[in-house]
Amino acid sequence: MKVERAELEKKIIEYAKETFKEPEMTLQSVLNEAEGYDSMAHVQFLVDIEDWCGVQLEDSEVRRDHTVRDVVEIVEKKLQEKE
């Protein structure tokens, strides 16, 4: 799946806003600082991203103290590895 960086950022921010019930999520937002963050929401966030772009994300790769930008970079790298 070929995805432009801007599209990847937009989609992951969307998932973060929806999953963590945090309308103000940005690339700089830390996952576990979102009001709706908990371990179940974290797993759902990863599953949503995996389903959308077809990459496998491990809990150990995407930590709760990562920013949304960190997640974008991890997913971008995974997509590049798939090409």
Residue pairs with C-beta under 8 A, 6 or more apart in sequence:
1 53
1 54
1 79
1 82
2 79
2 83
3 11
3 53
3 79
5 72
5 76
8 53
8 72
8 75
8 76
8 79
9 27
9 68
9 69
9 72
11 52
11 53
12 49
12 68
12 71
12 72
12 75
13 25
13 26
13 27
13 68
15 45
15 48
15 49
15 52
16 22
16 25
16 29
16 31
16 34
16 45
16 68
16 71
17 23
17 25
18 48
19 36
19 41
19 44
19 45
19 48
20 31
20 34
20 35
20 36
20 37
20 41
20 45
21 34
21 35
21 36
22 29
22 34
22 35
22 36
22 37
25 34
25 68
26 68
27 67
27 68
27 69
27 72
28 67
28 68
28 69
29 67
29 68
30 65
30 66
30 67
31 37
31 42
31 45
31 62
31 63
31 64
31 65
31 66
31 67
31 68
31 71
32 42
32 64
32 65
37 64
42 59
42 62
42 64
43 59
46 57
46 59
46 62
49 55
49 57
49 71
49 75
50 56
50 57
53 75
53 79
54 82
55 75
55 78
55 79
55 82
56 78
57 74
57 75
57 78
61 74
62 70
62 71
62 74
66 74
